[in-house]
Every structure is written in structure tokens, then in C-alpha cells.
Amino acid sequence: MARFEFRLPDIGEGIAEAEIVEWHVKVGDRVEEDGRLADMMTDKATVEMESPVAGVVLSLAGEVGDQIAIGSTLVVIETEGEAEAPVPEAVEDQIAAETPGVDEASVAETAAPEPVAAAPAPNDGVAPSPAPASPARVEPVVPATADRHALASPAVRQRARDLGIDLASVKTEGDRVRHADLDAYLRYGSGEGYHAPHASRARDDQPVKVIGMRRRIAENMAASKRTIPHFTYVDEIDVTALEAMRGDLNANRGTRPKLTMLPFLIVAICRTIPQFPMLNARYDDEAGVVTRHGRVHLGMATQTDAGLMVPVIRDAQDRNVWQLATEITRLAEAARTGKAKSEELSGSTLTVTSLGPLGGIATTPVINRPEVAIIGPNKIVERPMFYGDEIVRAKLMNLSISCDHRVVDGWDAASYVQALKKLLETPVLLFAD
């Protein structure tokens, strides 16, 4: 037998450590060559670790959430064993030695099946009545016979059944039970016959360890709010003409991707940013240096199952709306499926965050440090607007911008949003030279 130490390889330039986000093996498992050992996270990219040898796992470097230094031992594997052979006694002894607080009694207790509760004995020697072939289901709803005598529409009757309400017990001023009568019944006291099947019930507390992507997000957001003096400016933009243009372009898009509001906003950002270079910048706190970037590498905040990720559209200033729409779709899909590369998740100079139809009235987004600004379009709503003496139906959208007050003044932020507003309210200017 031989012991093989699998050391965490260098998985990225400048990376000193990685976090264990998931183990695919445990001590005592047999792993085949090229079998999955663990998932490690660094710089918001998850990398699979595969075993270069076959054998039995003797020890693991840590638990999920632990940080492991590059070059340190991640897994120890005992090689030269048959695939179907049981774990040798030496391995079992080592497993027991490396697992504190576990003794033979506790192992036996864990392995033993739960005893099955015995059936209760008959009372006073009276023979029990024969059991039915299958247990009868107890319904919380009162008998339907009472239901049928109350007059109500099918919709009201179904709602009463769902709520477990006896329609015969619902007071009504007319000859039929209506939805308003059910509302009053629920609001002012239902009596003994009502049992709310969907009522909230207390649940046990559930501790959730903050690891992986969620821990990275927590650390980055805390650092951003702790070190950056944020301020947020919000203005209202009439996007009626822009929405009409977007509809026309989508109606004639052919095989090209469907356009959302985001590509138009990015074009507007790129066209106005040369006049406001302080916004397309990164601030090095330690060096006390602000770097104003000539190119727009636009971060795109994307919600995934693992948490918020920010893939980057490189050189956004060189792309048209169709190219931007294609890149937005590609990067969002890569982020959501965990296939985004490390270089696609870093290096942004300015970020846009959008909740789409959930955007709300206004947002106060947190800056993606070390950037100095983040832009957040909000939900589009229709409202009547006064234009002189005329009242028209308009599509309106609030636009939020959060800035680092150490680098950007309030006047600059407001002036920049006004420049964006001009382009978005007169969308033909987006395509003018």
C-alpha cells in the first residue's frame, strides 16, 4: 500500500488560497482515477478537483467553508487496492483516529435501525373492531351535505372548500353566499367550524453556514459599505419613444436576439461617459490613486442560484445594440450555469444592476468596489403626464446611480444622469454620429 497526497494546485494567477464549497468524497470512500474530489472557489469561479490516482480516501483537509492554501495537502489517498475491496482495517483505525468524539457504541447506535413502535394493547380485554382495508382520510372540511343546501356560485363554493368553511354557517344578507360574505366571515370571526388549512405555523430555527458565493458577496458588500461613502441620485425618464423604437426593432429582428432595455442603456452610457470620465474609474484605497479608464468594461450584475455574480462585457463602447444583446445573453447564461471563466468575472470599470420587472420605484445599489459608480434602471410604468395643456399616456422609468463621494460630486452624478436622460428620451440620438 502507498499513500498519495493530493496537493491543491495553482488554479489562477495571484491566487493564494481557495475555499472548499463542496466535497464529493468522504473518508473511507473509494475514488477512481479522474474521479471528482471537491469543488474549490476562488475569485467567484468554481473549479473541480479530480483525483490523479485511484484508491481509498484516508483524510480530507477541512470542512466546507474552510480556506485551503495553494500547495497544501487537500486529500490523502491510499493506492493499490482492488476497486470492490472493503476498506482495510488500518484505514478504519485511521478513520476512527481522525474522527474525534466517535466511539464504537455511538457507531453501533447510529447503524442500528429505529425500533418500530408496538401496536397498543386492547383495553379491558375487549376485542377491537376489524380494521378497514385502508385508513380513512380525515378531511378538515365540514360535510358537503351542509354545503349543498347553501346557494353560492361555483367559484365561491370552491373557495369555501379550499378554506374549509361550511357555507351554511356563513351569514349573508341575500339568498346567496358571495365572496364578500366569505371575507366578512374570515375577518370578524369564523366560529368553531372554521379551520384554516393554510395558516402559518411555527417552524424550527435553521442555522445556515455562510460559505462559497454567499460569503464572497457578504465580504465584498461589507467592505464596500464600510469603506465607500455612498450617495444615490434618482431621476425620472420618459422612455415612451424608446419603447416604441425597441418594439419596431424587435418586430424586424429576424434571427437576431430580442432587445431588452439594457442594450440601449449601455449604448447611452458609453456615448456619455467620455464627458464624465470620473465615473468610469477605479479607486485604489491603499495607493490613494484614481484610475480613469478610457475603455468601458461594463459589469452586469446577474442573479444566479449561487448568488449575485458580475460578468463583464469587455469594450462595451465598441458594440452596437444587437452585439450587446448577444453578449448579455451569453454572459448571463454562463454565470447562471457556473461556466463563466475567471477573466469574465473581473476587471469591470462600471456596473449596471437591473431587477427588470421587479425593479420597483427606486433602488440604492451598492457600489461594486473598487469601482466608483453603479447604475440601476428601475421598473417601467405607464402614467398620465402633462405636456403643456395636453395629457398623454407615457411610459416612465426611474434611473438610480450610486457614487463614491470621495471621487464623484453630487453635481457630476446629476449632470451625468441628465445626459443619459437626453439620449434615452430622444432615442434617435443613440444612433447618430
Residue, then its C-alpha position, 0 to 999 in steps of 0.5 A: m500500500a502507498r499513500f498519495e497526497f493530493r496537493l491543491p494546485d495553482i488554479g489562477e494567477g495571484i491566487a493564494e488560497a481557495e475555499i472548499v464549497e463542496w466535497h464529493v468524497k468522504v473518508g473511507d470512500r473509494v475514488e477512481e482515477d479522474g474521479r471528482l474530489a471537491d469543488m474549490m472557489t476562488d475569485k467567484a469561479t468554481v473549479e473541480m478537483e479530480s483525483p490523479v490516482a485511484g484508491v481509498v480516501l484516508s483524510l480530507a483537509g477541512e470542512v466546507g467553508d474552510q480556506i485551503a492554501i495553494g500547495s497544501t495537502l487537500v486529500v490523502i489517498e491510499t493506492e493499490g487496492e482492488a476497486e470492490a475491496p472493503v476498506p482495510e482495517a488500518v484505514e478504519d483505525q485511521i478513520a476512527a483516529e481522525t474522527p474525534g468524539v466517535d466511539e464504537a457504541s455511538v457507531a453501533e447506535t447510529a447503524a442500528p435501525e429505529p425500533v418500530a413502535a408496538a401496536p397498543a394493547p386492547n383495553d379491558g380485554v375487549a376485542p377491537s373492531p376489524a380494521p378497514a382495508s385502508p385508513a380513512r382520510v380525515e378531511p378538515v372540511v365540514p360535510a358537503t351535505a351542509d354545503r349543498h343546501a347553501l346557494a353560492s356560485p361555483a367559484v365561491r363554493q370552491r373557495a369555501r372548500d379550499l378554506g374549509i368553511d361550511l357555507a351554511s354557517v356563513k351569514t349573508e344578507g341575500d339568498r346567496v353566499r358571495h365572496a364578500d360574505l366569505d371575507a366578512y366571515l374570515r375577518y370578524g370571526s369564523g366560529e368553531g367550524y372554521h379551520a384554516p388549512h393554510a395558516s402559518r405555523a411555527r417552524d424550527d430555527q435553521p442555522v445556515k453556514v455562510i460559505g462559497m458565493r454567499r460569503r464572497i458577496a457578504e465580504n465584498m458588500a461589507a467592505s464596500k459599505r464600510t469603506i465607500p461613502h455612498f450617495t444615490y441620485v434618482d431621476e425620472i425618464d420618459v422612455t415612451a419613444l424608446e419603447a416604441m423604437r425597441g418594439d419596431l426593432n424587435a418586430n424586424r429582428g429576424t434571427r437576431p436576439k430580442l432587445t431588452m432595455l439594457p442594450f440601449l442603456i449601455v449604448a447611452i452610457c458609453r456615448t456619455i461617459p467620455q464627458f464624465p470620465m470620473l465615473n468610469a474609474r477605479y479607486d485604489d484605497e491603499a495607493g490613494v490613486v484614481t484610475r480613469h479608464g478610457r475603455v468601458h468594461l461594463g459589469m452586469a450584475t446577474q442573479t444566479d442560484a449561487g448568488l449575485m455574480v458580475p460578468v463583464i462585457r469587455d469594450a462595451q463602447d465598441r458594440n452596437v445594440w444587437q452585439l450587446a444583446t448577444e453578449i448579455t445573453r451569453l454572459a448571463e447564461a454562463a454565470r447562471t450555469g457556473k461556466a463563466k471563466s475567471e477573466e469574465l468575472s473581473g476587471s469591470t470599470l462600471t456596473v449596471t444592476s437591473l431587477g427588470p420587472l421587479g425593479g420597483i420605484a427606486t433602488t440604492p445599489v451598492i457600489n461594486r468596489p473598487e469601482v466608483a459608480i453603479i447604475g440601476p434602471n428601475k421598473i417601467v410604468e405607464r402614467p398620465m403626464f402633462y405636456g403643456d395643456e395636453i395629457v398623454r399616456a407615457k411610459l416612465m422609468n426611474l434611473s438610480i446611480s450610486c457614487d463614491h463621494r470621495v471621487v464623484d460630486g453630487w453635481d457630476a452624478a446629476s449632470y451625468v444622469q441628465a445626459l443619459k436622460k437626453l439620449l434615452e428620451t430622444p432615442v434617435l440620438l443613440f444612433a447618430d454620429 
